[in-house]
Amino acid sequence: MSLFDRVRPAVINGLRELQANKVRSLLSMSGIILGVASLVAMVTVVQGMVGNFRQFVDAMGGIEKITVLRELLPKEQEHLVAPCRSCATSRPRPAWATRRSSTRTARPTLT
């Protein structure tokens, strides 16, 4: 038996199923087509964003010339950080200091 003789009944059966269930076949094919199209669109958008970011960084002089400065939080973002409990003022704590050290548990040691 050749490969064509083994595949032919499966193909015929598949075509009969597609013809018998036209609405289900149409919905399945449209779902697959829309899913693939949305993935292609998302990949295209992300690649465009990466390209624009690289152009922006190059226009500023390259990655070596970018300076990161520590600044205070803007007023509209102060509600996002918990207030400092040990400070006399109500100044918010920095974002890196919001973890409580008292809630950490010690790791058990194996002896």
N, C-alpha and C positions, 0 to 999 in steps of 0.2 A: 504494500500500500504506500502510495506516495504522500507527501505532505499535503498536496492540494486535495486529495481524496479525504484526508482526515479533517481539514479545515473547512471544506465546503459545507457540510451539514451544520456546523456551528454558525457560519455566516448566514446561511439561509434561515436558520432558527432565529438569529438575532434580528434580521430584517423583518421577519413575521411578527416578532414582539414589538418592534418599533411601529409597524403598521397597525397592530391591534390596539396599542395604547398611545395614540397620537398626542393627547394632551399631556400625559405624564412624560413622554419623550421630549416634547417641546419645552416643558418646564425644566427638565433635567439639563437639556442642552443650553437653554438660556442661562441657567444658574452657573454652569461651567464656563460659558463664554463671558459672563459678567464678572465672575471671580477672577479669571485670568486677566481680563482687561483692567480690573481694579488693582491687581498686583503690579502690572506693567506701569500703570499710572503712578502708583506710590513710589516705585523704584525710580521713575523718571523725576518726580518731584524732589526726592531726597538727593539724587545726584545733582540736580540743579542747585539745590540749597548748598551742598558741599562746594560746588564750583563757585558760587557767589561768595561764600565765606572765604575761600582761598584768594579770590580776587580782592576782597576787602582787606585781608591781612597783608597781601602783597602791596596794596596801595598805601598801607600805613608804614611800610618799610620792612616787612618781613616779621617772622615770629620772634626773632632775636631782639627786636626793638619795642615790643609790647611791654608796658609796665603795669603791674597790678598793684593798686593802692588800697590800703585799708581805710574805709570811711564809715561814718555812723549811718545807721539805718535811716531812711527817709521816714517822715512822720506817718505817711499812709501805710507803712509796713511794720510799725512798732507793735501792733496787736498780734503779729505772727510769732513773737518771741516772748517767752515767759519772763516776768520781772525778776530781778535779782533779789533773793530773800535775805542774803547776808549783807547787802549794801544799805547804807542809811538813806540813799536817794532811791527814787523809783525808776532809775535808769535801767533800760532793758539789758539783759545779759547778751553777750555775743552769741551767734548761732552755734559756734563750736563748743560753748560751755553750757548747753542746755541739758546735758545728761546729768542725772543724779549719781553721785559716787556711792551713796549709801545703799542703793538698790542692787548693786553688784554683789554677787555671791562668789566666794572663793572656790576655786576648782579643787576637787578632792585629789589628794595625793595617794599614789599607790605605794604601799610599803611591802 
